């Protein structure tokens, strides 16, 4: 799929869900043969293992707006507590069960009260949180990651991406994405997305005078 093909119908659910489903399916395939030790590997997502991050993705694909609000109330508006509760619900008794539960939601269109683009972001960013520590490489369609980069450059929903890149000029080396003004940060679109969402390890793959500024903002919320 080319960038132009992916960009047509921006904002329409029909054009976004297939991208989410494709990335979920690719992630499930990449994790099919993990050992127990690999499942227990620490992910890039703070304090969570690879297996726990996958359960978190399953929870997000299983939680509609009503269930999300019920959970928020049950947890007395402690959003982190709700995330942990929903993750625990989807973890299962073994890594095999965790993966099977994720496979069941690959084509789900259920979501919390978030834009579908945020669900694509969850899938790709958390997919990299899992893949990177395991040494798994995945090639993302440039149109898909470009749309995600464009979303994050203007949003602080879920993660403080817009705040993190304020005053910086980001330029992709493998596609059309470019935004902002100020000290330069350049690299592949995927690496820019991951750095925008606070994964500072990806800053090692970026170039420009703004890289260290971006790295220093990794803990923004």
C-alpha positions in Angstrom: 0.0 0.0 0.0 1.4 3.4 -1.0 1.4 6.5 1.1 -1.2 8.1 -1.2 -3.5 5.0 -1.0 -3.2 5.0 2.8 -3.9 8.8 3.1 -7.2 8.7 1.1 -10.2 8.8 3.4 -8.3 10.3 6.3 -10.4 10.1 9.5 -12.8 7.5 8.1 -13.0 4.4 10.3 -13.2 2.1 7.3 -9.7 3.2 6.2 -8.1 2.9 9.6 -9.3 -0.3 11.1 -7.6 -2.5 8.4 -4.3 -0.9 9.3 -4.9 -1.7 13.0 -5.9 -5.3 12.2 -2.8 -5.8 9.9 -0.4 -4.7 12.6 -2.1 -6.8 15.3 -1.9 -9.8 13.0 1.8 -9.2 12.2 2.6 -8.9 15.9 0.8 -12.1 16.8 2.8 -13.9 14.1 6.1 -12.5 15.4 5.3 -13.8 18.9 4.2 -17.3 17.9 7.4 -19.1 18.9 8.6 -17.2 21.9 10.2 -19.1 24.8 9.0 -18.6 28.4 12.2 -16.6 29.0 11.4 -14.3 26.1 7.8 -13.8 27.3 9.3 -12.6 30.7 11.7 -10.1 29.0 11.3 -6.5 30.2 9.6 -4.4 27.5 10.3 -0.8 26.7 7.0 0.1 28.5 7.9 1.0 32.0 7.8 -1.9 34.5 5.9 -4.3 32.1 7.1 -7.6 30.6 6.6 -8.5 27.0 3.7 -10.7 28.0 2.0 -8.0 30.1 2.2 -5.4 27.2 0.5 -7.9 24.9 -2.3 -8.4 27.5 -2.6 -4.6 27.7 -3.2 -4.5 23.9 -5.8 -7.3 24.3 -7.5 -5.3 27.0 -7.7 -2.2 24.8 -9.3 -4.1 22.0 -11.8 -5.6 24.4 -13.0 -2.5 26.2 -15.8 -0.4 24.9 -16.7 3.1 26.2 -19.3 1.7 28.7 -17.0 -0.9 30.2 -14.2 1.7 30.3 -16.3 4.1 32.3 -17.5 1.4 34.6 -13.9 0.5 35.3 -12.9 4.2 35.8 -15.7 4.5 38.4 -14.8 1.2 40.0 -11.2 2.4 40.3 -12.3 5.8 41.6 -10.9 7.7 38.6 -7.4 6.2 39.1 -6.7 5.6 35.4 -3.4 3.8 36.0 -5.2 1.4 38.4 -7.8 0.7 35.7 -5.1 -0.1 33.1 -3.5 -2.5 35.6 -6.9 -4.1 36.4 -7.8 -4.6 32.7 -4.3 -6.0 31.9 -4.7 -8.6 34.7 -8.0 -9.6 33.3 -6.4 -10.5 29.9 -3.1 -12.0 31.1 -4.4 -15.6 31.3 -2.7 -18.5 33.0 0.2 -18.9 30.6 2.0 -17.1 27.8 0.2 -19.4 25.3 -3.2 -18.2 26.7 -2.0 -14.6 26.6 -1.2 -14.9 22.9 -4.4 -16.8 22.2 -6.5 -14.0 23.8 -4.7 -11.5 21.7 -5.3 -13.5 18.5 -9.0 -13.4 19.3 -9.1 -9.6 19.1 -6.9 -9.1 16.0 -10.0 -8.0 14.0 -11.8 -6.4 16.8 -13.2 -2.9 16.3 -14.0 -2.5 20.0 -12.2 0.4 21.6 -12.3 2.8 24.7 -13.4 6.4 24.0 -10.3 7.2 21.9 -9.8 8.0 18.2 -9.1 5.0 16.0 -5.8 6.5 15.2 -4.9 6.3 18.9 -5.6 2.5 18.6 -3.2 2.3 15.7 -0.7 4.1 17.8 -1.2 1.7 20.7 -0.7 -1.2 18.4 2.5 0.1 16.7 4.2 1.7 19.7 3.5 -1.1 22.1 4.4 -3.6 19.3 7.8 -1.9 19.2 7.9 -2.0 23.0 7.7 -5.7 22.7 9.8 -6.3 19.5 12.8 -4.1 20.3 14.0 -5.9 23.5 13.5 -9.3 21.7 15.5 -8.2 18.7 12.5 -8.6 16.3 12.4 -6.3 13.3 9.2 -5.5 11.5 8.8 -3.5 8.3 5.8 -1.1 8.6 4.2 0.4 5.5 5.4 3.9 5.1 1.9 5.2 4.6 0.8 3.7 7.9 3.7 5.2 10.0 3.4 8.5 8.2 -0.2 8.8 9.2 0.7 7.9 12.8 3.5 10.5 12.9 1.1 13.2 11.6 -1.4 12.2 14.3 1.1 12.4 17.1 2.7 15.7 16.0 -0.7 17.3 16.8 -1.9 15.3 19.8 -1.1 14.8 23.5 -3.9 12.3 23.9 -2.7 9.1 25.7 1.0 10.3 25.3 2.4 13.8 25.4 3.8 13.7 21.8 3.0 17.2 20.7 4.4 18.7 23.9 7.5 16.6 23.5 8.4 17.9 20.1 7.5 21.6 20.6 10.2 23.9 19.2 11.8 21.1 17.2 11.9 20.4 13.4 11.3 16.8 12.7 12.1 15.4 9.2 11.7 11.8 8.1 14.5 10.3 5.9 12.3 7.6 4.4 9.0 9.3 3.7 7.2 12.6 3.5 6.7 13.4 7.2 8.0 16.8 8.3 6.8 19.1 11.0 7.8 22.0 13.2 10.6 24.5 13.3 13.7 24.8 15.4 16.7 22.4 16.0 16.6 19.5 13.6 15.7 15.9 14.5 15.9 13.5 11.5 15.5 9.8 11.1 13.1 7.1 9.8 9.4 7.7 10.4 9.1 4.8 12.8 12.0 6.0 14.9 10.6 9.5 15.0 7.2 8.1 16.2 8.9 6.1 18.9 11.0 9.1 20.1 7.9 11.3 20.0 6.2 8.9 22.3 9.0 8.9 24.9 11.1 5.9 23.9 14.4 7.5 24.3 16.4 4.5 23.2 15.3 5.3 19.6 17.1 8.7 19.9 20.3 6.8 19.3 19.1 6.3 15.7 18.3 10.0 15.1 20.5 12.9 13.8 20.4 16.6 14.3 20.9 19.3 16.9 17.5 18.7 18.5 18.1 15.1 19.3 19.4 15.7 22.9 16.6 18.1 23.5 14.1 15.4 22.5 15.9 12.8 24.6 15.7 15.0 27.6 11.9 15.2 27.3 11.3 11.5 27.5 9.5 11.7 30.9 6.9 14.3 29.9 3.3 13.3 30.6 
